[in-house]
Amino acid sequence: MKPPICRICNKDFRDSEEGGLVYFKKRPSDLEWDKKMKSRPGMTGHPPYADWFCGEHYKRAKELENLTIDEALKKLRT
Ligand SMILES: [Zn+2]
């Protein structure tokens, strides 16, 4: 897992309780990633369809979790 740094504003919020990890809808490439990870026990990594959001952006990101990460980030940045 990556350290908790907001994908939108790059705020490092590891010392606060705010924010969290949001898992978005999986793209075909994300399903491939899951399969690859499962076939290699002991391998860990940051899921490409998940990212951290600070307290300020978490709520909005969570509302978009039914979109893929690409679509959600596009909306979050506007
Ligand atoms: Zn943020």
PDB file of the backbone (N, CA, C, O) and the ligand in Angstrom, with CONECT records:
HET     ZN  A 101       1
ATOM      1  N   MET A   1       0.825  -1.204   0.000  1.00  0.00           N
ATOM      2  CA  MET A   1       0.000   0.000   0.000  1.00  0.00           C
ATOM      3  C   MET A   1       0.865   1.262   0.000  1.00  0.00           C
ATOM      4  O   MET A   1       1.931   1.311   0.614  1.00  0.00           O
ATOM      5  N   LYS A   2       0.389   2.240  -0.681  1.00  0.00           N
ATOM      6  CA  LYS A   2       1.072   3.531  -0.708  1.00  0.00           C
ATOM      7  C   LYS A   2       0.786   4.263   0.597  1.00  0.00           C
ATOM      8  O   LYS A   2      -0.210   3.967   1.258  1.00  0.00           O
ATOM      9  N   PRO A   3       1.636   5.214   0.982  1.00  0.00           N
ATOM     10  CA  PRO A   3       1.314   6.021   2.177  1.00  0.00           C
ATOM     11  C   PRO A   3       0.099   6.887   1.884  1.00  0.00           C
ATOM     12  O   PRO A   3      -0.176   7.203   0.727  1.00  0.00           O
ATOM     13  N   PRO A   4      -0.635   7.275   2.939  1.00  0.00           N
ATOM     14  CA  PRO A   4      -1.849   8.062   2.722  1.00  0.00           C
ATOM     15  C   PRO A   4      -1.578   9.505   2.299  1.00  0.00           C
ATOM     16  O   PRO A   4      -1.475  10.412   3.125  1.00  0.00           O
ATOM     17  N   ILE A   5      -1.470   9.679   1.010  1.00  0.00           N
ATOM     18  CA  ILE A   5      -1.302  11.023   0.456  1.00  0.00           C
ATOM     19  C   ILE A   5      -2.437  11.239  -0.533  1.00  0.00           C
ATOM     20  O   ILE A   5      -2.642  10.435  -1.441  1.00  0.00           O
ATOM     21  N   CYS A   6      -3.163  12.318  -0.353  1.00  0.00           N
ATOM     22  CA  CYS A   6      -4.356  12.566  -1.160  1.00  0.00           C
ATOM     23  C   CYS A   6      -4.041  12.623  -2.646  1.00  0.00           C
ATOM     24  O   CYS A   6      -3.132  13.332  -3.078  1.00  0.00           O
ATOM     25  N   ARG A   7      -4.812  11.858  -3.425  1.00  0.00           N
ATOM     26  CA  ARG A   7      -4.613  11.800  -4.872  1.00  0.00           C
ATOM     27  C   ARG A   7      -4.913  13.140  -5.530  1.00  0.00           C
ATOM     28  O   ARG A   7      -4.354  13.461  -6.579  1.00  0.00           O
ATOM     29  N   ILE A   8      -5.787  13.914  -4.921  1.00  0.00           N
ATOM     30  CA  ILE A   8      -6.206  15.168  -5.532  1.00  0.00           C
ATOM     31  C   ILE A   8      -5.291  16.342  -5.157  1.00  0.00           C
ATOM     32  O   ILE A   8      -4.852  17.091  -6.029  1.00  0.00           O
ATOM     33  N   CYS A   9      -5.011  16.495  -3.880  1.00  0.00           N
ATOM     34  CA  CYS A   9      -4.261  17.689  -3.459  1.00  0.00           C
ATOM     35  C   CYS A   9      -2.870  17.350  -2.909  1.00  0.00           C
ATOM     36  O   CYS A   9      -2.146  18.242  -2.466  1.00  0.00           O
ATOM     37  N   ASN A  10      -2.496  16.069  -2.935  1.00  0.00           N
ATOM     38  CA  ASN A  10      -1.172  15.641  -2.461  1.00  0.00           C
ATOM     39  C   ASN A  10      -0.898  15.912  -0.990  1.00  0.00           C
ATOM     40  O   ASN A  10       0.255  15.939  -0.559  1.00  0.00           O
ATOM     41  N   LYS A  11      -1.962  16.112  -0.226  1.00  0.00           N
ATOM     42  CA  LYS A  11      -1.794  16.323   1.209  1.00  0.00           C
ATOM     43  C   LYS A  11      -1.458  14.992   1.880  1.00  0.00           C
ATOM     44  O   LYS A  11      -2.109  13.978   1.633  1.00  0.00           O
ATOM     45  N   ASP A  12      -0.448  15.012   2.719  1.00  0.00           N
ATOM     46  CA  ASP A  12      -0.058  13.832   3.478  1.00  0.00           C
ATOM     47  C   ASP A  12      -0.827  13.864   4.798  1.00  0.00           C
ATOM     48  O   ASP A  12      -0.555  14.696   5.663  1.00  0.00           O
ATOM     49  N   PHE A  13      -1.774  12.963   4.943  1.00  0.00           N
ATOM     50  CA  PHE A  13      -2.627  13.043   6.138  1.00  0.00           C
ATOM     51  C   PHE A  13      -2.445  11.843   7.058  1.00  0.00           C
ATOM     52  O   PHE A  13      -3.362  11.484   7.797  1.00  0.00           O
ATOM     53  N   ARG A  14      -1.269  11.222   7.019  1.00  0.00           N
ATOM     54  CA  ARG A  14      -1.069  10.008   7.824  1.00  0.00           C
ATOM     55  C   ARG A  14      -1.169  10.243   9.329  1.00  0.00           C
ATOM     56  O   ARG A  14      -1.419   9.310  10.093  1.00  0.00           O
ATOM     57  N   ASP A  15      -0.973  11.488   9.750  1.00  0.00           N
ATOM     58  CA  ASP A  15      -1.047  11.769  11.189  1.00  0.00           C
ATOM     59  C   ASP A  15      -2.431  12.193  11.648  1.00  0.00           C
ATOM     60  O   ASP A  15      -2.636  12.468  12.830  1.00  0.00           O
ATOM     61  N   SER A  16      -3.372  12.246  10.732  1.00  0.00           N
ATOM     62  CA  SER A  16      -4.719  12.653  11.132  1.00  0.00           C
ATOM     63  C   SER A  16      -5.697  11.515  10.894  1.00  0.00           C
ATOM     64  O   SER A  16      -5.386  10.542  10.207  1.00  0.00           O
ATOM     65  N   GLU A  17      -6.855  11.649  11.457  1.00  0.00           N
ATOM     66  CA  GLU A  17      -7.879  10.623  11.346  1.00  0.00           C
ATOM     67  C   GLU A  17      -8.712  10.800  10.080  1.00  0.00           C
ATOM     68  O   GLU A  17      -9.505   9.936   9.708  1.00  0.00           O
ATOM     69  N   GLU A  18      -8.515  11.916   9.447  1.00  0.00           N
ATOM     70  CA  GLU A  18      -9.358  12.255   8.299  1.00  0.00           C
ATOM     71  C   GLU A  18      -8.992  11.457   7.059  1.00  0.00           C
ATOM     72  O   GLU A  18      -7.868  10.980   6.901  1.00  0.00           O
ATOM     73  N   GLY A  19      -9.979  11.331   6.190  1.00  0.00           N
ATOM     74  CA  GLY A  19      -9.717  10.717   4.892  1.00  0.00           C
ATOM     75  C   GLY A  19      -9.608   9.209   4.952  1.00  0.00           C
ATOM     76  O   GLY A  19      -9.756   8.600   6.011  1.00  0.00           O
ATOM     77  N   GLY A  20      -9.350   8.629   3.821  1.00  0.00           N
ATOM     78  CA  GLY A  20      -9.230   7.182   3.772  1.00  0.00           C
ATOM     79  C   GLY A  20      -9.053   6.688   2.357  1.00  0.00           C
ATOM     80  O   GLY A  20      -8.937   7.463   1.408  1.00  0.00           O
ATOM     81  N   LEU A  21      -9.037   5.358   2.244  1.00  0.00           N
ATOM     82  CA  LEU A  21      -8.829   4.704   0.965  1.00  0.00           C
ATOM     83  C   LEU A  21     -10.188   4.463   0.305  1.00  0.00           C
ATOM     84  O   LEU A  21     -11.124   3.991   0.951  1.00  0.00           O
ATOM     85  N   VAL A  22     -10.289   4.785  -0.970  1.00  0.00           N
ATOM     86  CA  VAL A  22     -11.518   4.520  -1.714  1.00  0.00           C
ATOM     87  C   VAL A  22     -11.207   3.514  -2.821  1.00  0.00           C
ATOM     88  O   VAL A  22     -10.257   3.677  -3.587  1.00  0.00           O
ATOM     89  N   TYR A  23     -12.048   2.453  -2.883  1.00  0.00           N
ATOM     90  CA  TYR A  23     -11.905   1.446  -3.935  1.00  0.00           C
ATOM     91  C   TYR A  23     -12.927   1.740  -5.021  1.00  0.00           C
ATOM     92  O   TYR A  23     -14.128   1.781  -4.752  1.00  0.00           O
ATOM     93  N   PHE A  24     -12.462   1.943  -6.234  1.00  0.00           N
ATOM     94  CA  PHE A  24     -13.356   2.258  -7.343  1.00  0.00           C
ATOM     95  C   PHE A  24     -13.732   0.988  -8.102  1.00  0.00           C
ATOM     96  O   PHE A  24     -13.233  -0.106  -7.839  1.00  0.00           O
ATOM     97  N   LYS A  25     -14.647   1.194  -9.066  1.00  0.00           N
ATOM     98  CA  LYS A  25     -15.077   0.082  -9.908  1.00  0.00           C
ATOM     99  C   LYS A  25     -13.873  -0.439 -10.709  1.00  0.00           C
ATOM    100  O   LYS A  25     -13.053   0.335 -11.204  1.00  0.00           O
ATOM    101  N   LYS A  26     -13.793  -1.754 -10.819  1.00  0.00           N
ATOM    102  CA  LYS A  26     -12.636  -2.330 -11.494  1.00  0.00           C
ATOM    103  C   LYS A  26     -12.759  -2.294 -13.006  1.00  0.00           C
ATOM    104  O   LYS A  26     -13.800  -2.636 -13.568  1.00  0.00           O
ATOM    105  N   ARG A  27     -11.672  -1.870 -13.664  1.00  0.00           N
ATOM    106  CA  ARG A  27     -11.576  -1.917 -15.121  1.00  0.00           C
ATOM    107  C   ARG A  27     -11.056  -3.297 -15.494  1.00  0.00           C
ATOM    108  O   ARG A  27     -10.577  -4.028 -14.627  1.00  0.00           O
ATOM    109  N   PRO A  28     -11.142  -3.666 -16.772  1.00  0.00           N
ATOM    110  CA  PRO A  28     -10.618  -4.988 -17.163  1.00  0.00           C
ATOM    111  C   PRO A  28      -9.161  -5.170 -16.728  1.00  0.00           C
ATOM    112  O   PRO A  28      -8.763  -6.260 -16.318  1.00  0.00           O
ATOM    113  N   SER A  29      -8.369  -4.095 -16.820  1.00  0.00           N
ATOM    114  CA  SER A  29      -6.963  -4.203 -16.429  1.00  0.00           C
ATOM    115  C   SER A  29      -6.818  -4.411 -14.926  1.00  0.00           C
ATOM    116  O   SER A  29      -5.837  -4.995 -14.466  1.00  0.00           O
ATOM    117  N   ASP A  30      -7.797  -3.933 -14.166  1.00  0.00           N
ATOM    118  CA  ASP A  30      -7.752  -4.119 -12.712  1.00  0.00           C
ATOM    119  C   ASP A  30      -8.078  -5.555 -12.323  1.00  0.00           C
ATOM    120  O   ASP A  30      -7.533  -6.098 -11.363  1.00  0.00           O
ATOM    121  N   LEU A  31      -8.993  -6.161 -13.104  1.00  0.00           N
ATOM    122  CA  LEU A  31      -9.323  -7.569 -12.854  1.00  0.00           C
ATOM    123  C   LEU A  31      -8.100  -8.440 -13.152  1.00  0.00           C
ATOM    124  O   LEU A  31      -7.827  -9.418 -12.457  1.00  0.00           O
ATOM    125  N   GLU A  32      -7.381  -8.061 -14.195  1.00  0.00           N
ATOM    126  CA  GLU A  32      -6.134  -8.762 -14.531  1.00  0.00           C
ATOM    127  C   GLU A  32      -5.132  -8.640 -13.385  1.00  0.00           C
ATOM    128  O   GLU A  32      -4.450  -9.605 -13.037  1.00  0.00           O
ATOM    129  N   TRP A  33      -5.053  -7.461 -12.812  1.00  0.00           N
ATOM    130  CA  TRP A  33      -4.121  -7.192 -11.709  1.00  0.00           C
ATOM    131  C   TRP A  33      -4.457  -8.084 -10.517  1.00  0.00           C
ATOM    132  O   TRP A  33      -3.572  -8.680  -9.903  1.00  0.00           O
ATOM    133  N   ASP A  34      -5.766  -8.166 -10.199  1.00  0.00           N
ATOM    134  CA  ASP A  34      -6.220  -9.016  -9.096  1.00  0.00           C
ATOM    135  C   ASP A  34      -5.805 -10.460  -9.315  1.00  0.00           C
ATOM    136  O   ASP A  34      -5.326 -11.137  -8.405  1.00  0.00           O
ATOM    137  N   LYS A  35      -6.002 -10.916 -10.555  1.00  0.00           N
ATOM    138  CA  LYS A  35      -5.682 -12.301 -10.891  1.00  0.00           C
ATOM    139  C   LYS A  35      -4.186 -12.560 -10.716  1.00  0.00           C
ATOM    140  O   LYS A  35      -3.777 -13.592 -10.182  1.00  0.00           O
ATOM    141  N   LYS A  36      -3.383 -11.606 -11.175  1.00  0.00           N
ATOM    142  CA  LYS A  36      -1.933 -11.731 -11.095  1.00  0.00           C
ATOM    143  C   LYS A  36      -1.486 -11.798  -9.630  1.00  0.00           C
ATOM    144  O   LYS A  36      -0.616 -12.593  -9.272  1.00  0.00           O
ATOM    145  N   MET A  37      -2.089 -10.958  -8.795  1.00  0.00           N
ATOM    146  CA  MET A  37      -1.722 -10.924  -7.384  1.00  0.00           C
ATOM    147  C   MET A  37      -2.096 -12.229  -6.681  1.00  0.00           C
ATOM    148  O   MET A  37      -1.359 -12.730  -5.832  1.00  0.00           O
ATOM    149  N   LYS A  38      -3.265 -12.767  -7.056  1.00  0.00           N
ATOM    150  CA  LYS A  38      -3.734 -13.995  -6.430  1.00  0.00           C
ATOM    151  C   LYS A  38      -2.868 -15.180  -6.798  1.00  0.00           C
ATOM    152  O   LYS A  38      -2.690 -16.110  -6.012  1.00  0.00           O
ATOM    153  N   SER A  39      -2.331 -15.131  -8.012  1.00  0.00           N
ATOM    154  CA  SER A  39      -1.524 -16.263  -8.471  1.00  0.00           C
ATOM    155  C   SER A  39      -0.103 -16.204  -7.929  1.00  0.00           C
ATOM    156  O   SER A  39       0.680 -17.130  -8.139  1.00  0.00           O
ATOM    157  N   ARG A  40       0.232 -15.132  -7.240  1.00  0.00           N
ATOM    158  CA  ARG A  40       1.585 -15.016  -6.675  1.00  0.00           C
ATOM    159  C   ARG A  40       1.492 -14.732  -5.183  1.00  0.00           C
ATOM    160  O   ARG A  40       1.564 -13.577  -4.761  1.00  0.00           O
ATOM    161  N   PRO A  41       1.333 -15.786  -4.382  1.00  0.00           N
ATOM    162  CA  PRO A  41       1.173 -15.577  -2.931  1.00  0.00           C
ATOM    163  C   PRO A  41       2.366 -14.813  -2.347  1.00  0.00           C
ATOM    164  O   PRO A  41       3.517 -15.038  -2.719  1.00  0.00           O
ATOM    165  N   GLY A  42       2.056 -13.924  -1.443  1.00  0.00           N
ATOM    166  CA  GLY A  42       3.127 -13.160  -0.821  1.00  0.00           C
ATOM    167  C   GLY A  42       3.361 -11.832  -1.506  1.00  0.00           C
ATOM    168  O   GLY A  42       3.959 -10.925  -0.928  1.00  0.00           O
ATOM    169  N   MET A  43       2.890 -11.712  -2.740  1.00  0.00           N
ATOM    170  CA  MET A  43       3.031 -10.455  -3.470  1.00  0.00           C
ATOM    171  C   MET A  43       2.007  -9.466  -2.936  1.00  0.00           C
ATOM    172  O   MET A  43       0.827  -9.791  -2.807  1.00  0.00           O
ATOM    173  N   THR A  44       2.455  -8.279  -2.633  1.00  0.00           N
ATOM    174  CA  THR A  44       1.488  -7.254  -2.252  1.00  0.00           C
ATOM    175  C   THR A  44       1.771  -6.026  -3.085  1.00  0.00           C
ATOM    176  O   THR A  44       2.885  -5.820  -3.566  1.00  0.00           O
ATOM    177  N   GLY A  45       0.762  -5.232  -3.243  1.00  0.00           N
ATOM    178  CA  GLY A  45       0.936  -4.007  -4.007  1.00  0.00           C
ATOM    179  C   GLY A  45      -0.250  -3.125  -3.799  1.00  0.00           C
ATOM    180  O   GLY A  45      -1.251  -3.519  -3.200  1.00  0.00           O
ATOM    181  N   HIS A  46      -0.127  -1.929  -4.302  1.00  0.00           N
ATOM    182  CA  HIS A  46      -1.258  -1.009  -4.187  1.00  0.00           C
ATOM    183  C   HIS A  46      -2.210  -1.264  -5.343  1.00  0.00           C
ATOM    184  O   HIS A  46      -1.808  -1.183  -6.503  1.00  0.00           O
ATOM    185  N   PRO A  47      -3.482  -1.575  -5.040  1.00  0.00           N
ATOM    186  CA  PRO A  47      -4.406  -1.847  -6.141  1.00  0.00           C
ATOM    187  C   PRO A  47      -4.532  -0.622  -7.064  1.00  0.00           C
ATOM    188  O   PRO A  47      -4.697   0.499  -6.582  1.00  0.00           O
ATOM    189  N   PRO A  48      -4.455  -0.828  -8.366  1.00  0.00           N
ATOM    190  CA  PRO A  48      -4.530   0.317  -9.286  1.00  0.00           C
ATOM    191  C   PRO A  48      -5.897   0.993  -9.295  1.00  0.00           C
ATOM    192  O   PRO A  48      -6.048   2.096  -9.821  1.00  0.00           O
ATOM    193  N   TYR A  49      -6.890   0.327  -8.711  1.00  0.00           N
ATOM    194  CA  TYR A  49      -8.246   0.900  -8.708  1.00  0.00           C
ATOM    195  C   TYR A  49      -8.598   1.524  -7.352  1.00  0.00           C
ATOM    196  O   TYR A  49      -9.764   1.815  -7.087  1.00  0.00           O
ATOM    197  N   ALA A  50      -7.596   1.729  -6.502  1.00  0.00           N
ATOM    198  CA  ALA A  50      -7.837   2.332  -5.188  1.00  0.00           C
ATOM    199  C   ALA A  50      -6.874   3.489  -4.968  1.00  0.00           C
ATOM    200  O   ALA A  50      -5.740   3.466  -5.447  1.00  0.00           O
ATOM    201  N   ASP A  51      -7.329   4.490  -4.247  1.00  0.00           N
ATOM    202  CA  ASP A  51      -6.416   5.577  -3.900  1.00  0.00           C
ATOM    203  C   ASP A  51      -6.861   6.287  -2.629  1.00  0.00           C
ATOM    204  O   ASP A  51      -7.995   6.157  -2.169  1.00  0.00           O
ATOM    205  N   TRP A  52      -5.917   7.043  -2.087  1.00  0.00           N
ATOM    206  CA  TRP A  52      -6.159   7.763  -0.835  1.00  0.00           C
ATOM    207  C   TRP A  52      -6.748   9.141  -1.093  1.00  0.00           C
ATOM    208  O   TRP A  52      -6.428   9.799  -2.083  1.00  0.00           O
ATOM    209  N   PHE A  53      -7.609   9.557  -0.188  1.00  0.00           N
ATOM    210  CA  PHE A  53      -8.189  10.893  -0.272  1.00  0.00           C
ATOM    211  C   PHE A  53      -8.221  11.500   1.122  1.00  0.00           C
ATOM    212  O   PHE A  53      -8.589  10.837   2.092  1.00  0.00           O
ATOM    213  N   CYS A  54      -7.833  12.760   1.212  1.00  0.00           N
ATOM    214  CA  CYS A  54      -7.822  13.442   2.502  1.00  0.00           C
ATOM    215  C   CYS A  54      -9.255  13.746   2.952  1.00  0.00           C
ATOM    216  O   CYS A  54     -10.208  13.526   2.204  1.00  0.00           O
ATOM    217  N   GLY A  55      -9.393  14.244   4.156  1.00  0.00           N
ATOM    218  CA  GLY A  55     -10.711  14.533   4.706  1.00  0.00           C
ATOM    219  C   GLY A  55     -11.544  15.451   3.816  1.00  0.00           C
ATOM    220  O   GLY A  55     -12.769  15.347   3.757  1.00  0.00           O
ATOM    221  N   GLU A  56     -10.861  16.330   3.143  1.00  0.00           N
ATOM    222  CA  GLU A  56     -11.543  17.296   2.301  1.00  0.00           C
ATOM    223  C   GLU A  56     -12.108  16.656   1.028  1.00  0.00           C
ATOM    224  O   GLU A  56     -13.149  17.082   0.530  1.00  0.00           O
ATOM    225  N   HIS A  57     -11.431  15.648   0.511  1.00  0.00           N
ATOM    226  CA  HIS A  57     -11.837  15.043  -0.762  1.00  0.00           C
ATOM    227  C   HIS A  57     -12.449  13.658  -0.626  1.00  0.00           C
ATOM    228  O   HIS A  57     -12.993  13.126  -1.593  1.00  0.00           O
ATOM    229  N   TYR A  58     -12.371  13.071   0.555  1.00  0.00           N
ATOM    230  CA  TYR A  58     -12.824  11.693   0.747  1.00  0.00           C
ATOM    231  C   TYR A  58     -14.311  11.493   0.442  1.00  0.00           C
ATOM    232  O   TYR A  58     -14.700  10.544  -0.239  1.00  0.00           O
ATOM    233  N   LYS A  59     -15.127  12.408   0.962  1.00  0.00           N
ATOM    234  CA  LYS A  59     -16.575  12.250   0.813  1.00  0.00           C
ATOM    235  C   LYS A  59     -16.982  12.238  -0.662  1.00  0.00           C
ATOM    236  O   LYS A  59     -17.774  11.399  -1.091  1.00  0.00           O
ATOM    237  N   ARG A  60     -16.433  13.170  -1.421  1.00  0.00           N
ATOM    238  CA  ARG A  60     -16.744  13.280  -2.849  1.00  0.00           C
ATOM    239  C   ARG A  60     -16.220  12.026  -3.581  1.00  0.00           C
ATOM    240  O   ARG A  60     -16.905  11.480  -4.446  1.00  0.00           O
ATOM    241  N   ALA A  61     -15.043  11.593  -3.241  1.00  0.00           N
ATOM    242  CA  ALA A  61     -14.465  10.414  -3.895  1.00  0.00           C
ATOM    243  C   ALA A  61     -15.327   9.179  -3.629  1.00  0.00           C
ATOM    244  O   ALA A  61     -15.572   8.364  -4.518  1.00  0.00           O
ATOM    245  N   LYS A  62     -15.771   9.070  -2.400  1.00  0.00           N
ATOM    246  CA  LYS A  62     -16.601   7.939  -1.992  1.00  0.00           C
ATOM    247  C   LYS A  62     -17.921   7.908  -2.787  1.00  0.00           C
ATOM    248  O   LYS A  62     -18.438   6.839  -3.109  1.00  0.00           O
ATOM    249  N   GLU A  63     -18.437   9.071  -3.085  1.00  0.00           N
ATOM    250  CA  GLU A  63     -19.674   9.147  -3.873  1.00  0.00           C
ATOM    251  C   GLU A  63     -19.478   8.662  -5.304  1.00  0.00           C
ATOM    252  O   GLU A  63     -20.435   8.286  -5.980  1.00  0.00           O
ATOM    253  N   LEU A  64     -18.234   8.675  -5.752  1.00  0.00           N
ATOM    254  CA  LEU A  64     -17.934   8.299  -7.138  1.00  0.00           C
ATOM    255  C   LEU A  64     -17.343   6.890  -7.237  1.00  0.00           C
ATOM    256  O   LEU A  64     -16.826   6.505  -8.287  1.00  0.00           O
ATOM    257  N   GLU A  65     -17.417   6.129  -6.156  1.00  0.00           N
ATOM    258  CA  GLU A  65     -16.757   4.825  -6.136  1.00  0.00           C
ATOM    259  C   GLU A  65     -17.372   3.805  -7.106  1.00  0.00           C
ATOM    260  O   GLU A  65     -16.772   2.771  -7.398  1.00  0.00           O
ATOM    261  N   ASN A  66     -18.583   4.119  -7.600  1.00  0.00           N
ATOM    262  CA  ASN A  66     -19.198   3.218  -8.577  1.00  0.00           C
ATOM    263  C   ASN A  66     -18.688   3.490  -9.996  1.00  0.00           C
ATOM    264  O   ASN A  66     -19.083   2.810 -10.944  1.00  0.00           O
ATOM    265  N   LEU A  67     -17.806   4.492 -10.137  1.00  0.00           N
ATOM    266  CA  LEU A  67     -17.153   4.761 -11.420  1.00  0.00           C
ATOM    267  C   LEU A  67     -15.778   4.117 -11.396  1.00  0.00           C
ATOM    268  O   LEU A  67     -15.299   3.705 -10.339  1.00  0.00           O
ATOM    269  N   THR A  68     -15.132   4.027 -12.573  1.00  0.00           N
ATOM    270  CA  THR A  68     -13.749   3.560 -12.560  1.00  0.00           C
ATOM    271  C   THR A  68     -12.885   4.700 -12.044  1.00  0.00           C
ATOM    272  O   THR A  68     -13.323   5.850 -12.014  1.00  0.00           O
ATOM    273  N   ILE A  69     -11.677   4.389 -11.645  1.00  0.00           N
ATOM    274  CA  ILE A  69     -10.808   5.405 -11.051  1.00  0.00           C
ATOM    275  C   ILE A  69     -10.505   6.533 -12.045  1.00  0.00           C
ATOM    276  O   ILE A  69     -10.381   7.693 -11.650  1.00  0.00           O
ATOM    277  N   ASP A  70     -10.385   6.194 -13.333  1.00  0.00           N
ATOM    278  CA  ASP A  70     -10.115   7.224 -14.344  1.00  0.00           C
ATOM    279  C   ASP A  70     -11.254   8.233 -14.420  1.00  0.00           C
ATOM    280  O   ASP A  70     -11.034   9.445 -14.429  1.00  0.00           O
ATOM    281  N   GLU A  71     -12.472   7.709 -14.474  1.00  0.00           N
ATOM    282  CA  GLU A  71     -13.642   8.574 -14.578  1.00  0.00           C
ATOM    283  C   GLU A  71     -13.810   9.413 -13.309  1.00  0.00           C
ATOM    284  O   GLU A  71     -14.102  10.607 -13.375  1.00  0.00           O
ATOM    285  N   ALA A  72     -13.622   8.779 -12.174  1.00  0.00           N
ATOM    286  CA  ALA A  72     -13.796   9.464 -10.897  1.00  0.00           C
ATOM    287  C   ALA A  72     -12.782  10.603 -10.740  1.00  0.00           C
ATOM    288  O   ALA A  72     -13.139  11.700 -10.310  1.00  0.00           O
ATOM    289  N   LEU A  73     -11.528  10.343 -11.087  1.00  0.00           N
ATOM    290  CA  LEU A  73     -10.501  11.373 -10.930  1.00  0.00           C
ATOM    291  C   LEU A  73     -10.754  12.553 -11.848  1.00  0.00           C
ATOM    292  O   LEU A  73     -10.502  13.703 -11.487  1.00  0.00           O
ATOM    293  N   LYS A  74     -11.256  12.256 -13.042  1.00  0.00           N
ATOM    294  CA  LYS A  74     -11.577  13.318 -13.980  1.00  0.00           C
ATOM    295  C   LYS A  74     -12.619  14.249 -13.355  1.00  0.00           C
ATOM    296  O   LYS A  74     -12.499  15.472 -13.435  1.00  0.00           O
ATOM    297  N   LYS A  75     -13.620  13.668 -12.745  1.00  0.00           N
ATOM    298  CA  LYS A  75     -14.675  14.468 -12.115  1.00  0.00           C
ATOM    299  C   LYS A  75     -14.175  15.191 -10.875  1.00  0.00           C
ATOM    300  O   LYS A  75     -14.548  16.338 -10.628  1.00  0.00           O
ATOM    301  N   LEU A  76     -13.333  14.525 -10.097  1.00  0.00           N
ATOM    302  CA  LEU A  76     -12.853  15.120  -8.855  1.00  0.00           C
ATOM    303  C   LEU A  76     -11.943  16.316  -9.114  1.00  0.00           C
ATOM    304  O   LEU A  76     -11.850  17.228  -8.292  1.00  0.00           O
ATOM    305  N   ARG A  77     -11.286  16.302 -10.244  1.00  0.00           N
ATOM    306  CA  ARG A  77     -10.331  17.373 -10.523  1.00  0.00           C
ATOM    307  C   ARG A  77     -11.002  18.594 -11.120  1.00  0.00           C
ATOM    308  O   ARG A  77     -10.376  19.648 -11.230  1.00  0.00           O
ATOM    309  N   THR A  78     -12.243  18.477 -11.502  1.00  0.00           N
ATOM    310  CA  THR A  78     -12.916  19.640 -12.106  1.00  0.00           C
ATOM    311  C   THR A  78     -13.620  20.459 -11.023  1.00  0.00           C
ATOM    312  O   THR A  78     -14.243  21.477 -11.326  1.00  0.00           O
TER     313      THR A  78
HETATM  314 ZN    ZN A 101      -7.221  16.222  -0.737  1.00  0.00          ZN2+
END
